[in-house]
Amino acid sequence: MSGTGDLNAAGVSVSQERLPALNRRFDFGAYAEMRHFLDQLADLSRREDFYPNVSFGKTYANISIEAADQARLVECNSRFINEMEALAASVKSQ
C-alpha cells in the first residue's frame, strides 16, 4: 500500500517541476506564404544548428520549443526566436 502512495507523490512532484514550452502559431494568407516561411525557417535552423518542433497546415505553422531547448538557446546567445518571428513578419508583409 505504501508503495502506491510513494508513486503518486513522485508523479505530483515531477509534474510540478515541468517547465513550460514556448509555443508560437504563425498564420498566413496563403499556402505559398506559409511554405516560404518554412523554407526560411529551415535555413535559419541549419545556420543556428537548432531544430524546433514544427507542425503546419495549409496556412499556418506551429512552432514549439521545450524549456530545456530555450535554456540552451540563451546559453549560446542565439537569436533564433527573434529571427523566427522576424521571418514570419517579413513573409506576411510581402
N, C-alpha and C positions, 0 to 999 in steps of 0.2 A: 504494500500500500504506500509506504513512504517513497518508494521508487517512482511511482506515478506523480506524486506531488513534486518531487525534485525535477522531473522532466517538464512539468507545466511551469514551474518557477523559472527554469532556464529558458524556456520558449518566450516568456514575457520579457525577460531582461534583454534577450537578443533582439527582439522586435523594437524595443525602445531605443536601442543603440544604433539602429539603422539610420543612415543619413539620407536625406532626400536627393533625388536625381534632378538635374537641370533638364527640363522638357520645353522645347520650343516647337510651335507649329507655324509654318510659313504657308500662306495661301497665295495662289497666283491666279491670274485671269485666264490662262490657257495652258495646255499641256506643254507647249513649246517653251514657255517661260519657266515652268517647273523643271523641265528637262535641262535647260540652260543652267539653272541654279545648281542642279545635282552634278552636272559636269564640272562647274567651277568649284563646288564643294569637294569633289574628288581630287582636283588639282591642289586645293588647299590642304587636304588630308595627306597627300603624298609629300608636300612641302614641309608640313609640320610633323610628319610621321605619327599622326593621330587619326584614328578612325572611329567616329561616334556611331551609335546605333541609329540607323535611318530606316524609316518606313515612309511610303508615299502612295499617293493615289493620282488621279488624273490632273488635279490642280492644287495639290498640297503636298508638303513634306513635313514629317515629324522627325525631330532630331532629339535624341536622348543621350545625356552624358551622366554617368553614375558619379556619385560623390567622390569616390577614390580617384577617378579619372580627372575630376575637376581639380583635386589637390595636386595631381601630377602636372596638369597644365599650369597651375600657379607656380609650382616648384621650378619648372623650366622656363618661366617667364613667357609663356606662349600667349599670343594674341588671337588664338583660334576662334574663340567665341565671338569676340568683337568683329573679326574679319568675316565670319559666317553670317552675322547679322547684316553687315555692310553689303555682302554679296546679294542677299535676298532683297535689300532695299534698292540696289542698283538694277537688278533684273526687273523689278516691278516698275521702275521709273522709265525704262526704255520703251 
